[in-house]
Amino acid sequence: MRPGLTVKLSVLLACIGILASGVTGYYAYSTNQSLLVNEAERNLLTSTELLSQRLSTVLNDIAADALTLADMPSSAKVAGLDDLPGDDAAKERLAQVFGTVMRLHPQYAQVRLISRQQFGLEQIRFDRDGDRLVRVTGSQLQEKGHFPYVFETLALAPGRVYVSPITVNHEQGAHSAEGAPTLRLATPVVTPAGSVVGVVVINVRLKSLLDAVQSDLPAGHQLYLTNEWGDFLAHPNPAMTFGFDKGRRLLVQDSYEQTRPLFDKTRTSVLVNGLDDPQRAKGQILAFVRTPFGLPENHQFVVLGLARPLEDVLRGGKSLGESTIQMVLAFSLLSIVLAVVFSRALTRPLQMLTHAATSFQTRHALEALPVTRTDEIGVLARCFDQMRKELKSHMEKMSQNQQELRHLAHHDSLTGLPNRMQFFHQIERAIEAVAESGLQLAVLFIDLDHFKQINDQMGHAVGDQVLIVVAQRLRSALRGEDVVARLGGDEFIVLIKGPGIVTEVPVIAAKILSALNEDIMTHGRRLQVCASIGISLFPDDGVTAEELVLRADSAMYKAKVNGRYTFARYQAAE
Ligand SMILES: Nc1nc2c(ncn2[C@@H]2O[C@H](COP(=O)(O)OP(=O)(O)OP(=O)(O)O)[C@@H](O)[C@H]2O)c(=O)[nH]1
């Protein structure tokens, strides 16, 4: 069965409702996700900027330690000794101070006093070897004048601090710092006369530096650090760091294209998130901040970055997602219910119209219509109601006309008796019926006598009235099953059926003559009519309707000749 209008409309409205609530839910959910990510990006950027400030503070603290050591009067004395070992007592006291600094700052890997003379020979040196503090003395002290952190620092004005690039420490004999990523801070040692006689150098392992910087970073955050060219110095995957030290470049710009503006100095911070850029930052949000590093005139910088899993950020939105799904499901269900209710309400009057139209078409029944409605359906119902009433009235009139036409086709309009055609039809049927039974039929041909005179003397209207009365009297004089018809003019014909007709016919003919001869009162006049009757019998006088009528007619002429107002039987010899 094909779905009806109600089902189609219900499905359409339900689909629209479900789609609308689904789209709304999706946009609410995705907007919430974007808001969460934007908020998390802002927070992450703030954390990264704080981290950047923390790095500067830590570096300043180390620089302050270096300056304190360099400012000690004995530092200039020890560094400036031409003939080493020189004043051993002063040197030992200074060494104790250097050792104390190392003990107080576990993050320092090495603290040294390096002399300008003798190719930058180390004068005092403390190394950290695991948890152990090692003082390097005698022949193990090395010449360091060829290292940039020495000769560049010697060129600095008093009070300035050199910050080296962060590199892997390849200096031999540096104990546990050897081979580890290291940063060196150095400051010149100046005599009271103002001449630079050496440098104080503090080595810090990058790991210690970063541990100090990110000590109170929330769990789940990952740290990135690059130098000013973008080489990774810190990365969640250690294999990605110090690529340049292993002969290959592993750059942050290649991992996160969006960081390029940090290196061409068009921006100081960038944000990347895996929601907008799942290709580059899958499952993460990242913030990168350019951080000044080292002497201001060198315009050096490092880039600090923090990453946070996107899943952490969106966890808060999960419950909203579940609520959204529940809401979408609830609204979808509501849409279906409303769609069905609305469709049924909308199509019920249409169904009434359809039912009424079908009932009218099949049974001409006038079923109820929603004519009281004030909307378009009401107008349609009223129009249809009016149309079907008019149509019904026309159809009834037509059917009445048809019945009249059918009656007229078979009856005489003046007397209401069957006409010639109908009589022939009846006589043929009667012949068929009696043919096998052996019974007889009688045909009586009746013609009024001198009827022309009545017309001529009293007018055609009186003639008509006489014909009507004759028809009534004939009908009254005969039985119900006998057929009485008017052939035309003043000619009538009668068909009589039944057993013993031969003996009954003369009696019937006489009865007819007598009935017709009674006075007729019409138009204020009294008058009388007579008739002549010719009789033929089936099957003796004819076996067809034509033969029987013709022969009864012929017998009627015989009655006329015999003086009228009588009847005569057909005789073949005539
Ligand atoms: N008033 C009236 N006259 C009719 C009608 N049909 C025929 N007539 C008249 O009936 C008359 C019939 O006349 P006829 O049968 O020929 O002659 P008659 O005067 O009856 O003479 P006979 O039959 O010889 O006795 C004619 O004058 C017709 O015009 C009719 O429907 N109404």
Ligand as a Chemical Component Dictionary entry (heavy atoms), coordinates in Angstrom:
data_LIG
# 
_chem_comp.id                   LIG 
_chem_comp.type                 NON-POLYMER 
_chem_comp.pdbx_formal_charge   0 
_chem_comp.three_letter_code    LIG 
# 
loop_
_chem_comp_atom.comp_id 
_chem_comp_atom.atom_id 
_chem_comp_atom.alt_atom_id 
_chem_comp_atom.type_symbol 
_chem_comp_atom.charge 
_chem_comp_atom.model_Cartn_x 
_chem_comp_atom.model_Cartn_y 
_chem_comp_atom.model_Cartn_z 
_chem_comp_atom.pdbx_ordinal 
LIG N1  N1  N 0 -59.275 14.920 -30.365 1  
LIG C1  C1  C 0 -58.438 14.097 -31.000 2  
LIG N2  N2  N 0 -58.703 13.687 -32.209 3  
LIG C2  C2  C 0 -57.924 12.809 -32.867 4  
LIG C3  C3  C 0 -56.700 12.403 -32.313 5  
LIG N3  N3  N 0 -56.050 11.533 -33.190 6  
LIG C4  C4  C 0 -56.887 11.462 -34.280 7  
LIG N4  N4  N 0 -57.974 12.214 -34.087 8  
LIG C5  C5  C 0 -59.062 12.358 -34.945 9  
LIG O1  O1  O 0 -59.814 11.205 -34.884 10 
LIG C6  C6  C 0 -60.552 11.091 -36.039 11 
LIG C7  C7  C 0 -60.557 9.688  -36.514 12 
LIG O2  O2  O 0 -61.416 9.567  -37.517 13 
LIG P1  P1  P 0 -61.679 8.294  -38.260 14 
LIG O3  O3  O 0 -61.439 7.114  -37.432 15 
LIG O4  O4  O 0 -60.910 8.294  -39.541 16 
LIG O5  O5  O 0 -63.192 8.407  -38.628 17 
LIG P2  P2  P 0 -64.457 8.272  -37.735 18 
LIG O6  O6  O 0 -65.003 9.595  -37.620 19 
LIG O7  O7  O 0 -64.058 7.671  -36.408 20 
LIG O8  O8  O 0 -65.233 7.297  -38.547 21 
LIG P3  P3  P 0 -65.287 5.766  -38.481 22 
LIG O9  O9  O 0 -64.051 5.264  -37.877 23 
LIG O10 O10 O 0 -65.432 5.307  -39.808 24 
LIG O11 O11 O 0 -66.408 5.492  -37.571 25 
LIG C8  C8  C 0 -59.921 12.060 -37.017 26 
LIG O12 O12 O 0 -60.747 13.190 -37.214 27 
LIG C9  C9  C 0 -58.633 12.515 -36.343 28 
LIG O13 O13 O 0 -58.321 13.829 -36.682 29 
LIG C10 C10 C 0 -56.361 12.888 -31.037 30 
LIG O14 O14 O 0 -55.346 12.562 -30.445 31 
LIG N5  N5  N 0 -57.286 13.716 -30.439 32 
# 
loop_
_chem_comp_bond.comp_id 
_chem_comp_bond.atom_id_1 
_chem_comp_bond.atom_id_2 
_chem_comp_bond.value_order 
_chem_comp_bond.pdbx_ordinal 
LIG N1  C1  SING 1  
LIG C1  N2  DOUB 2  
LIG C1  N5  SING 3  
LIG N2  C2  SING 4  
LIG C2  C3  DOUB 5  
LIG C2  N4  SING 6  
LIG C3  N3  SING 7  
LIG C3  C10 SING 8  
LIG N3  C4  DOUB 9  
LIG C4  N4  SING 10 
LIG N4  C5  SING 11 
LIG C5  O1  SING 12 
LIG C5  C9  SING 13 
LIG O1  C6  SING 14 
LIG C6  C7  SING 15 
LIG C6  C8  SING 16 
LIG C7  O2  SING 17 
LIG O2  P1  SING 18 
LIG P1  O3  DOUB 19 
LIG P1  O4  SING 20 
LIG P1  O5  SING 21 
LIG O5  P2  SING 22 
LIG P2  O6  DOUB 23 
LIG P2  O7  SING 24 
LIG P2  O8  SING 25 
LIG O8  P3  SING 26 
LIG P3  O9  DOUB 27 
LIG P3  O10 SING 28 
LIG P3  O11 SING 29 
LIG C8  O12 SING 30 
LIG C8  C9  SING 31 
LIG C9  O13 SING 32 
LIG C10 O14 DOUB 33 
LIG C10 N5  SING 34 
# 
